[in-house]
């Protein structure tokens, strides 16, 4: 079964905003991703811990790579049920 692609933005254009707030960042904090997606911070940490959202640690600090976030959203959107 072929999945339809709904997120058609290029990864380089992903998160491009008029204010350029996140345009130059290659990695985001869990708090920033929580704000971007309007979900609880605990949800972002859970996604990082269980490996669903590709993230890495620098010392004790989690960072989420732009491409990892893009791929997570693309997969989540493409596999969601559309009514």
Buried (B, 14 or more C-beta within 10 A) or exposed (E): EEEEEEBEEEEEEBBEEEEEEBBEEEBBBBEBBBBBBEEEEEBBBEBBEEEEBBBEEEEEEBBBBBBBBBBBBBEBBEEEEEE
